Amino acid sequence: MRLRKSTSSLGGKVSNLMQSHLDQLIDWIDQESAAQAKQLAERRQRSGDGGAERTGDTLLDMAVADMRPGLAGTTITSFVKRNRDIGLPPNRFRVGTPVMATGNGADVEIARGVVVGRDSQTLKVSLPFVPEGTRYRLDVQPDEITRKRQKEVLAGLPEAAGRLGHLKEVLLGSRPPESTGVTYENAKLNSSQLAAVQQCLSAKDISIIHGPPGTGKTTTVVELIKASVERGGKILATAPSNTAVDNLLEKLVSAGVNAVRLGHPARVDRSLVQHTLDARVSRDETMEIVKDMRRESEQCFRKAGRYTRSQPPRGAKQDMYKEGKRLRQDARLLEKTVVDWVLDRADVICATNSINIHLLTGRRFDLAVIDEACQCTEPSCWVPLQLADKLVLAGDHCQLPPTVVSARAAKQGFTVSLLERLVDLYGDQITTRLATQYRMHTQIMQFSSDHFYESGLTADESVADHLLHDLQDVSTATLTSTAVQFIDTAGADWDEEREEGSESRFNPSEAQLVLKKVKALVECGVTPSSIAVITPYAAQARYIRSLNEFHGIEIDTVDGFQGREKEVVIISCVRCNRDGEIGFLGDTRRMNVALTRARRKLIVIGDSATLGNNEFYSQLLRYFEQIDAYSSVWTET
C-alpha cells in the first residue's frame, strides 16, 4: 500500500486514508508475528536428525562448557556441542539475537536470553539465571516486546497532536514537508555529501540521505550529527540492528561526539561497552551509595523473615519490612537521578529502533536519525520518531528490503520501508543521493551505477583503477590484473539440485569451481581473509562450507553479507535448469547487493542459458561482454 500526495480539499478522505494505512501496518505486524510463531512450531516438530538445524535457527545437542557472572545479575553461559569435535553448524545466531533454551527435544522452557558472543565452537548467551540440566536445545526467538511497542505507537498516532501530529501528517502525505535555507561548509566532505548534510540541516520535517554502496553514507550521517550538536541540538540516533548501531556509535566516538548507547550491555560490541548507559551509570560514585542502600534493604527483608510470633517487640517485623521497602525505593530514586544526569549530559543517544521509550519519558530530541533505514519495516521507524521534532532517514532502497517472514504481508507491501515510501511520495524534494563511491574499481561499480542509480555514481580516484596485484605480496597474473570475470557454465550440464528437507538449491559442480578459483587466488598471494564467497541460496553456502579447506574465507548468503565488503568476492548464482527459473535472483536488488561487495576483484559464476531469459540478467551478460570480462567454463577445466 503506497500513500500518495493528497490536498487539503480531500478532507475526510485524507483522514480515512491515513487511518487505513495505520490499520494496515498493525495488521502486518500481527501477520508477521503469526508467521514467525508458525515457523517456530514447525521447527520444534523436527527431531534431532539434523533437520531442525538446517535453517540455522536451532542448535541441538548442546552442553554448558563454562559460566561466569554477567552484567546486571545475569549469567554468561557458554554453550558448545556435546561432541566438541564437530563444532557449531552454520547458524543465524548473532550477537543480540533473542534465544530460548530448552531441554533437548523437550517443550519445557528453561530460560530466555540473548547472544553476547560466538565463534566456530561456542555460543555465549546471557541468561537471567544458571540453567539446570546437561543437554540443551537453543532456538532463535521472535522479539514480541518490540512488536508490542510498535503497535502501541501506531495505535496512538490518530490522536497525536503537537509536533508528532505535524510529522504524522507529513509522513502520511496530508501535509507537505517544509525547509529553510542553511549554509554549511565542511572541507572533509565531497560535494554530494555536503549537499546531503545541508539539505538535512535545512529541512524542518523530514530529509533522506540516499547512500548507494561505498558512498560514505555513515560518514555523512556522523557529520550531520556533529553539525547538529554544534548548533545546540540533542540527537537520537537509531538503526534496525545492534551491529548497525555499534557501527554508528564507533564512528561518533572517534569523531569526538559525546554519545551514550542504550540497550542491554550484552548486545553491545565489547569494545564499546564503556559507552553504554549501564557502564556510565556504574562509574558514577553515587552508585556506591545505591549499592549500600540495596544491601541494607536486603538485610532488612532477611531479618524480618527470621522473626517469629514469640519474638518481641510487637510490630517489629512490619517495621523492618517498611524500612526495607523505603531503602529499596530510595535506591531506585537515587539511581534514576544518576541515569537522568548521564542522559542530560549526552549530546547523542544511540539505540536500536526498538528503544524502550519509557526510559526517555519527558525527553525531546531536536533530531532523530535512523541509519540503514531501508532494512527496517515502517512501524519500527515510528518508535523513535515520536520523541523527535525532525527526522532524517539514511539508507539505499535499491538494496535489499526488510526481512519479512510472512509471505502474505510481504506481498501486500510490508517490505516497503518508510524511506522507500517517502522517496516515492516526495522524491528529490527531500532526498539527496551520494554520488562518489570509495570502495569499488570502476568496472565493478559501473553496471549497478547505470541500472540502479541512473549512471550517477563516480569512483573516487583512490579506488577507480585499483587491482589485486597492487596489494603487497600478490603476484601479477591474469587473475589479479583484471577487475571483473564472468564464468559461463552454459552447456556443461551443471544442473542445480534441491536440498533434502528444504526448498533451497545448491549446485555441486559450481561449488567445486568456486573453490578452484579460491585456490588460484591464494596461490597468487591473496590472503583467504580477503576473499568472500556469496550466493543467493543458503543450501549452496552450506555445501561450499562443507568442501572448503581454506581457513579465513567468508562463505555466506547475499542477504547475510549485505553491508560488508572484501577485496575479492565470488558470486555463485546456482540456478541452472531447462525452465529458465531463477528464484531468489528475480529480485534484482539482491544482485545489486552481490555485485557491489567487491573492492578489487569480482568473479561471477552462472549459467547464461538460465539467467539470460531474464531481461536484467541479459543486460548484465552484455555488460560483461562489453568490458571483455566474459569467459567460458571450458577454459577453466
C-alpha positions in Angstrom: 0.0 0.0 0.0 1.5 3.3 -1.1 0.2 6.7 0.2 0.2 9.4 -2.5 0.2 13.1 -2.1 -3.1 14.5 -1.1 -4.6 18.0 -1.0 -6.4 19.5 1.9 -9.6 19.6 -0.2 -9.9 15.9 0.2 -10.8 16.4 3.9 -12.2 13.3 5.5 -10.9 11.1 2.7 -7.4 12.0 3.6 -8.0 11.2 7.3 -9.6 7.9 6.2 -6.6 7.0 4.0 -4.2 7.8 6.9 -6.2 5.6 9.3 -6.4 2.8 6.7 -2.6 2.9 6.4 -2.0 2.8 10.1 -4.5 -0.1 10.5 -2.7 -1.9 7.7 0.6 -1.6 9.4 -0.8 -3.1 12.6 -2.3 -5.9 10.6 1.0 -6.6 9.0 2.7 -6.8 12.4 0.1 -9.3 13.5 0.6 -11.4 10.3 4.4 -11.4 10.9 4.0 -12.5 14.5 1.7 -15.4 13.4 4.1 -16.4 10.7 7.1 -16.5 13.0 5.1 -18.5 15.6 4.2 -21.0 12.9 7.7 -21.2 11.7 9.0 -21.8 15.3 6.3 -24.5 15.8 7.3 -26.3 12.6 11.0 -26.2 13.6 10.3 -27.7 17.0 8.4 -30.6 15.4 11.5 -31.7 13.7 13.5 -34.3 15.5 17.2 -34.4 16.2 18.0 -35.8 12.8 19.6 -32.5 11.8 16.5 -31.2 10.1 15.9 -28.7 12.8 19.4 -27.3 12.4 19.3 -26.9 8.6 17.7 -23.5 8.7 20.3 -22.1 11.1 17.6 -21.1 13.7 18.2 -24.1 16.0 21.1 -25.7 17.7 20.7 -29.3 19.1 22.6 -31.4 21.5 24.3 -28.5 23.3 26.2 -28.6 26.6 27.4 -26.0 29.0 31.1 -25.5 28.9 31.5 -22.5 31.2 29.6 -20.0 33.2 30.6 -16.6 34.6 28.8 -13.6 36.1 27.5 -11.1 33.6 26.2 -7.5 34.0 23.0 -6.7 35.9 22.9 -10.0 37.7 23.0 -12.2 34.6 25.0 -15.3 33.9 27.1 -15.6 30.7 26.7 -19.2 29.7 29.0 -20.8 27.1 27.3 -23.5 25.1 29.1 -26.0 22.9 28.2 -29.2 21.1 28.3 -32.2 23.4 30.6 -33.7 20.8 33.1 -30.9 20.8 35.0 -32.3 17.8 32.3 -31.2 15.3 31.9 -27.5 16.3 28.8 -25.5 15.6 27.0 -25.9 12.3 26.3 -22.7 10.2 23.6 -20.8 12.0 21.7 -17.5 12.4 22.7 -16.8 16.0 24.3 -13.4 16.1 25.2 -11.0 18.9 21.9 -9.6 20.1 19.8 -12.5 18.9 17.0 -13.5 21.4 17.3 -17.1 22.4 15.2 -19.7 24.1 16.9 -22.6 25.8 15.0 -25.9 26.5 15.9 -29.4 27.3 16.9 -31.1 24.1 13.7 -32.4 22.4 11.5 -31.2 25.3 8.9 -28.5 25.2 9.6 -27.2 28.7 11.4 -23.8 28.6 14.5 -23.5 30.7 15.4 -19.8 30.1 15.4 -17.0 27.7 18.4 -14.9 27.0 20.4 -13.1 24.3 23.6 -14.0 22.4 26.6 -12.0 23.6 29.4 -13.7 21.7 30.1 -16.6 19.3 32.8 -18.4 17.4 33.0 -21.6 15.4 32.9 -23.7 18.6 31.0 -21.7 21.2 27.8 -19.7 21.6 27.8 -17.3 24.6 24.3 -16.5 25.9 23.4 -14.0 28.7 20.7 -15.7 30.8 18.9 -14.4 33.9 20.0 -17.5 36.0 22.2 -20.6 35.9 20.4 -23.2 33.7 19.8 -26.7 35.1 20.4 -29.8 33.1 23.1 -31.5 30.9 21.7 -31.3 27.4 20.1 -28.3 25.7 18.3 -27.1 22.6 18.7 -23.4 21.6 16.2 -21.7 19.3 16.2 -18.2 17.8 13.2 -16.3 19.2 11.0 -13.6 17.8 11.0 -10.2 19.5 7.4 -9.8 20.6 8.2 -7.0 23.0 9.4 -4.9 20.1 6.2 -5.6 18.2 4.1 -4.6 21.2 5.9 -1.2 21.3 5.3 -0.7 17.6 1.6 -1.4 17.8 1.2 0.9 20.8 2.8 3.8 18.9 0.7 3.2 15.8 -2.5 2.9 17.8 -1.8 6.3 19.4 -1.0 8.2 16.2 -4.6 9.1 15.2 -4.9 11.2 18.3 -1.3 12.6 18.2 -1.1 16.4 18.4 1.8 18.9 18.6 5.0 18.2 16.8 4.2 14.4 16.4 0.8 15.2 15.0 2.5 17.6 12.4 5.1 15.0 11.4 2.4 12.3 11.2 0.6 14.4 8.6 3.9 15.0 6.6 4.9 11.3 6.6 1.3 10.2 5.7 1.1 12.6 2.8 -1.6 15.1 4.0 0.9 18.0 4.7 3.9 19.0 2.5 7.3 19.0 4.1 8.9 22.4 4.8 12.5 23.6 4.7 14.6 26.7 5.2 17.9 27.8 3.8 21.0 26.8 5.8 24.6 27.5 4.8 27.0 24.7 5.7 30.7 24.2 5.0 32.9 21.2 5.6 36.1 20.5 3.7 36.1 16.8 4.8 33.0 16.1 2.6 32.7 15.7 -1.2 30.1 17.8 -3.0 27.2 15.3 -2.7 27.9 14.6 0.9 28.0 18.3 1.6 24.7 18.8 -0.2 23.1 16.0 1.8 24.1 17.5 5.1 23.0 20.9 4.0 19.6 19.6 3.0 19.1 17.8 6.2 20.0 20.9 8.3 17.6 22.9 6.2 14.7 20.5 6.5 12.1 21.3 9.1 10.3 18.0 9.0 12.0 15.1 7.0 15.1 14.5 4.9 16.6 11.5 3.3 20.2 10.6 2.6 20.3 8.0 -0.2 23.6 6.2 0.1 24.5 3.8 -2.7 27.2 1.2 -1.9 30.5 2.6 -0.8 29.5 6.2 -0.9 30.3 7.0 2.7 26.7 7.1 4.0 27.6 6.6 7.6 30.4 9.1 7.4 27.8 11.7 6.1 25.4 10.8 8.9 28.1 11.3 11.5 29.0 14.8 10.1 25.3 15.7 10.1 25.0 14.7 13.7 28.2 16.7 14.6 26.9 19.7 12.8 23.5 19.4 14.6 25.3 19.1 18.0 27.4 22.2 17.3 24.1 24.0 16.7 23.0 23.0 20.2 20.8 20.1 19.2 20.0 16.9 21.1 20.1 13.9 18.8 18.5 10.4 18.9 20.4 8.1 16.5 19.0 4.7 15.8 19.3 1.7 13.5 17.5 -1.6 13.0 20.2 -3.8 14.4 22.7 -3.8 17.2 25.5 -4.2 14.8 24.4 -1.1 12.8 24.1 0.9 16.0 27.5 -0.1 17.1 29.0 0.9 13.8 27.4 4.3 14.1 28.5 4.7 17.7 32.1 3.8 17.0 32.3 6.5 14.3 30.6 9.1 16.6 33.0 8.3 19.4 36.0 8.5 17.0 34.7 11.9 15.9 34.7 13.2 19.5 30.9 13.2 19.9 29.6 12.6 23.5 27.3 9.7 22.8 25.6 7.2 25.1 24.4 3.8 24.0 21.1 2.4 25.3 20.3 -1.3 25.4 21.5 -4.3 27.3 25.3 -4.3 27.5 25.3 -7.9 26.4 24.1 -6.8 23.0 26.8 -4.2 22.5 30.2 -4.8 21.0 32.7 -5.4 23.8 34.9 -2.5 22.7 32.0 -0.1 23.1 30.5 -1.3 26.4 32.2 1.6 28.2 29.8 4.0 26.3 26.6 2.2 27.4 24.2 3.8 29.8 24.8 1.0 32.3 28.6 1.5 32.2 28.3 5.3 32.5 25.9 5.0 35.5 28.0 2.3 37.2 31.1 4.5 37.1 29.3 7.4 39.0 30.4 7.5 42.6 26.8 7.9 43.7 26.2 4.3 42.7 28.3 3.2 45.7 25.6 4.7 47.9 22.9 3.0 45.9 24.7 -0.4 46.4 24.9 0.2 50.2 21.2 1.1 50.4 20.3 -2.0 48.5 22.4 -4.2 50.7 20.8 -2.6 53.8 17.4 -3.2 52.2 18.1 -6.9 51.7 19.3 -7.2 55.2 16.0 -5.7 56.5 14.0 -8.2 54.5 16.1 -11.2 55.7 15.9 -10.0 59.3 12.1 -9.6 59.0 11.8 -13.1 57.6 13.6 -14.5 60.7 11.1 -13.1 63.2 8.6 -15.5 64.9 5.4 -14.8 66.9 7.3 -15.3 70.1 9.8 -12.6 69.3 9.0 -9.1 70.7 8.6 -6.3 70.2 5.2 -6.2 68.6 5.2 -4.7 65.1 8.9 -5.0 64.7 8.5 -7.4 61.7 6.3 -4.9 59.9 8.6 -2.0 60.7 11.5 -4.0 59.3 9.6 -4.7 56.0 8.7 -1.0 55.8 12.3 0.0 56.3 13.4 -2.4 53.6 10.9 -1.1 51.1 11.9 2.5 51.9 15.5 1.8 51.3 14.7 0.0 48.1 12.6 2.9 46.9 15.2 5.4 47.8 17.9 3.4 46.0 15.7 3.4 42.8 15.1 7.1 43.0 18.8 7.8 43.6 19.8 5.5 40.7 17.2 7.3 38.4 18.9 10.6 39.4 22.2 9.3 38.1 20.6 8.0 34.9 19.0 11.3 34.3 22.3 13.1 34.9 24.1 10.9 32.4 21.4 11.3 29.8 21.1 15.0 30.3 24.8 15.5 29.5 24.8 13.3 26.4 24.7 15.1 23.1 23.6 11.9 21.2 21.7 8.9 22.5 22.2 5.7 20.3 19.8 2.8 20.3 18.1 0.3 18.1 14.7 1.3 16.7 13.1 -0.9 19.4 14.2 1.6 22.0 12.4 1.4 25.3 10.8 4.9 25.1 9.8 4.8 28.8 13.4 5.2 29.7 13.3 8.5 27.8 9.9 9.7 29.1 9.7 13.5 29.1 12.7 14.0 26.8 12.5 15.6 23.4 15.1 15.5 20.7 15.7 18.1 18.0 16.5 15.4 15.5 16.1 11.6 15.1 18.4 9.9 12.7 17.7 6.4 11.5 20.6 4.7 9.8 20.1 1.7 7.5 16.5 2.7 7.3 15.8 0.5 4.3 16.5 -2.6 6.3 13.7 -1.9 8.8 9.9 -2.1 8.4 7.9 1.2 8.6 6.4 0.5 12.1 9.9 0.3 13.7 10.6 3.9 12.5 7.6 5.3 14.3 9.0 4.3 17.7 12.0 6.8 17.8 10.1 9.3 15.7 7.6 10.1 18.5 10.4 11.6 20.5 11.8 14.0 17.9 11.0 17.3 16.2 12.6 16.3 12.9 13.5 13.0 11.1 16.4 12.0 8.9 16.4 8.6 7.2 19.6 7.2 5.7 19.8 4.1 3.5 19.5 2.7 0.0 16.2 1.4 -1.3 17.9 -0.1 -4.3 19.4 -2.8 -2.0 17.6 -5.5 -0.1 14.4 -4.5 1.8 13.5 -5.5 5.4 13.3 -9.3 6.0 9.7 -10.3 6.4 8.7 -13.9 7.3 5.0 -13.6 6.4 4.7 -14.2 2.6 1.2 -12.6 2.7 2.3 -9.5 4.5 5.3 -9.2 2.1 3.1 -9.5 -0.9 0.7 -6.8 0.5 3.6 -4.3 0.9 5.2 -4.9 4.4 8.7 -5.0 2.8 8.3 -1.3 1.6 10.3 0.7 4.1 9.3 4.1 5.3 12.3 5.5 3.3 11.2 3.9 0.1 7.6 5.1 0.5 8.7 8.7 1.2 11.1 8.7 -1.8 8.1 7.6 -3.9 5.9 10.3 -2.2 8.3 13.3 -2.3 11.3 12.4 -4.4 14.1 15.0 -4.8 12.2 17.4 -2.6 13.5 15.7 0.4 16.2 13.3 -1.0 19.9 13.7 -1.7 21.8 10.9 -3.3 25.5 10.5 -2.6 27.5 10.2 -5.8 31.1 9.4 -5.1 32.0 5.8 -4.0 35.2 4.8 -2.3 35.0 1.0 -2.5 35.0 -0.4 -6.0 37.0 -0.5 -9.2 35.2 1.4 -11.9 34.3 -1.8 -13.8 32.8 -3.4 -10.7 30.7 -0.3 -10.0 29.5 0.7 -13.5 26.7 -1.8 -14.1 25.0 -1.1 -10.8 25.5 2.7 -11.4 23.9 2.5 -14.8 21.0 0.2 -13.8 20.1 1.3 -10.3 21.4 4.8 -9.9 20.8 6.5 -13.3 24.6 6.4 -14.1 25.0 8.8 -11.2 28.0 7.1 -9.4 31.6 8.0 -9.8 34.6 6.0 -8.5 37.0 8.1 -6.4 40.5 8.2 -7.9 41.8 6.3 -4.9 39.8 3.2 -6.0 38.9 3.7 -9.6 41.7 1.6 -11.0 42.9 -0.5 -8.0 43.5 -4.2 -8.7 44.6 -7.2 -6.7 48.2 -7.1 -7.9 48.5 -3.7 -6.3 48.3 -5.4 -2.9 51.5 -6.3 -1.1 52.7 -9.9 -1.8 50.1 -10.5 -4.5 51.7 -11.6 -7.8 50.9 -10.2 -11.2 48.8 -12.7 -13.2 45.7 -12.6 -15.4 43.5 -13.4 -12.4 45.0 -10.4 -10.4 45.3 -7.9 -13.2 41.6 -7.6 -14.1 38.7 -6.4 -12.0 35.8 -8.5 -13.3 35.3 -12.0 -14.6 32.1 -13.9 -15.6 32.4 -17.6 -16.0 29.6 -19.0 -18.1 28.7 -22.6 -17.3 26.2 -23.0 -20.2 26.4 -26.3 -21.9 28.3 -28.0 -19.1 25.1 -29.7 -17.7 25.9 -28.4 -14.2 22.3 -28.7 -13.1 21.1 -27.3 -9.8 19.8 -29.6 -7.1 17.2 -29.1 -4.3 18.5 -29.7 -0.7 16.7 -32.5 1.0 14.1 -31.3 3.5 14.1 -27.7 2.2 13.3 -25.6 -0.8 16.8 -24.2 -1.0 19.0 -25.0 -4.0 22.7 -25.9 -4.5 24.9 -26.7 -7.4 27.8 -29.1 -6.7 29.7 -28.5 -9.9 29.6 -24.7 -9.4 30.7 -25.1 -5.8 33.8 -27.1 -7.0 34.7 -24.3 -9.5 34.3 -21.7 -6.7 36.8 -23.4 -4.6 39.1 -23.9 -7.6 39.1 -20.1 -8.1 39.7 -19.6 -4.3 42.8 -21.9 -4.6 44.1 -20.0 -7.6 43.7 -16.6 -5.8 45.5 -17.9 -2.7 48.3 -19.3 -4.9 48.7 -15.7 -6.3 49.2 -14.4 -2.7 45.7 -13.2 -1.9 45.0 -13.9 1.8 41.9 -16.1 2.5 40.6 -13.4 4.8 40.4 -11.0 1.8 38.0 -13.4 0.0 34.3 -13.8 0.3 32.1 -16.3 -1.4 28.4 -15.3 -1.6 25.3 -16.9 -3.1 21.6 -16.3 -3.1 21.0 -19.8 -1.6 21.7 -20.9 1.9 22.0 -24.5 0.7 24.8 -23.6 -1.6 26.6 -21.7 1.2 26.3 -24.8 3.4 27.6 -27.0 0.6 30.6 -24.9 -0.2 31.4 -24.7 3.5 31.4 -28.5 3.7 34.0 -28.6 1.0 36.1 -25.6 1.9 39.7 -26.2 3.1 40.8 -22.5 3.2 40.7 -21.1 6.7 39.7 -17.5 6.9 37.5 -17.1 3.8 33.9 -16.0 4.4 31.1 -18.0 2.9 27.6 -16.6 3.2 24.3 -15.7 1.5 24.0 -12.4 -0.3 21.4 -11.4 2.3 23.8 -12.2 5.1 26.7 -10.2 3.5 24.7 -7.0 2.9 26.7 -4.1 4.3 30.0 -5.9 4.1 32.9 -5.8 1.6 36.0 -7.8 0.7 38.9 -7.3 -1.7 37.6 -10.3 -3.7 34.0 -11.5 -4.0 33.0 -14.7 -5.8 29.3 -15.0 -6.6 27.8 -18.4 -7.2 24.4 -17.9 -9.0 23.5 -21.7 -8.6 20.4 -21.7 -10.9 20.8 -24.0 -13.9 17.6 -25.6 -15.3 15.7 -26.1 -18.6 12.8 -24.0 -17.4 14.8 -20.8 -17.0 13.7 -20.4 -13.4 15.9 -18.1 -11.3 14.1 -17.9 -8.0 15.7 -15.5 -5.5 17.7 -14.0 -8.3 14.5 -12.5 -9.6 14.8 -9.7 -7.0 17.3 -7.6 -8.8 18.1 -5.7 -5.6 19.7 -8.9 -4.3 22.1 -9.0 -7.3 22.8 -5.3 -6.8 24.0 -6.1 -3.3 26.0 -9.0 -4.6 27.7 -7.1 -7.4 28.8 -4.2 -5.1 30.6 -6.1 -2.3 34.0 -6.5 -4.0 36.7 -3.9 -3.9 39.3 -5.1 -6.4 38.0 -8.3 -8.0 34.5 -9.6 -8.8 34.0 -13.2 -10.1 30.5 -14.3 -11.1 29.8 -17.9 -11.9 26.5 -18.7 -13.6 24.6 -20.4 -16.5 23.8 -17.8 -19.2 21.2 -20.1 -20.7 19.2 -19.9 -17.5 20.0 -16.3 -16.5 19.6 -14.9 -19.9 15.9 -15.4 -20.0 15.5 -12.5 -17.6 15.9 -9.0 -19.1 18.0 -7.8 -16.2 20.5 -10.6 -16.5 20.5 -10.4 -20.2 21.8 -6.8 -19.8 24.3 -7.9 -17.2 25.7 -10.5 -19.5 26.0 -8.0 -22.3 27.9 -5.7 -19.9 30.4 -8.5 -19.1 31.0 -8.9 -22.8 31.4 -5.2 -23.4 34.2 -5.0 -20.8 35.8 -8.2 -22.1 35.1 -10.0 -18.8 33.2 -12.9 -20.3 34.8 -16.4 -20.2 33.5 -20.0 -20.7 33.7 -22.7 -18.1 35.5 -24.8 -20.7 38.6 -22.6 -20.3 38.5 -23.3 -16.5 38.5 -27.1 -16.8 
